[in-house]
Amino acid sequence: MTEPIGIIDKYLKPGSKAHGILIAHSTAVMELSLLIADHNPHLKLNRELLKQAAMLHDIGMIKTNAPDLGCFGELPYICHGYLGREILENEGLYEVAPFCERHTGTGITKEEIISRNLPLPVRDMVPVTPEEKVICYADKFFSKSGKHLSKPKKLTKIYQNIGKYGEEKLKQFDNFIGMFGIYYIYGFGTPKHTSKTDLMNEKGK
Ligand SMILES: [Fe+2]
């Protein structure tokens, strides 16, 4: 298959702000996804697919209006998921394409799209496969703004961001924690820290 960087360079100008942010963010997500795979060998995750999906999951941002990210498209940022899917399907990357629209928050349901009147095609956009769940989970640890694009955010910050969208989303994030683990992400081995509060006060941005 075409290397992800070839696809990125085709849609985002190398040397541009958007290109720099996308590469830094996607690389951080890729490294964490592979770490998650290392710590969950029983899940037999497809590492090659994780690498490609991590690098390409946010490519649709270039078609949105997000000047802070160097993106000057017309659609709201929330559309970057399905727009990315369209880009990758046009490139023939059918296996990777769904990752783009299934990683936003902890996933967006068809019902939410209707009830919140979101500017999205009305279909479930939630992670389904284990690899899609890994990318969605890993993505929550990294910001695309600020100086520390490759440093995991503090859990408090992650909970704050997710909590804005309701209790169900926090539960979904906790499900991811249960599925893939958390301590190693912050550099802990076997936890001497056993509570979420301990973790929240630990390192991170
Ligand atoms: Fe992302």
Residues whose N, C-alpha, C, O or C-beta is under 5 A from the ligand:
A	BS01	LIG	D58 D139
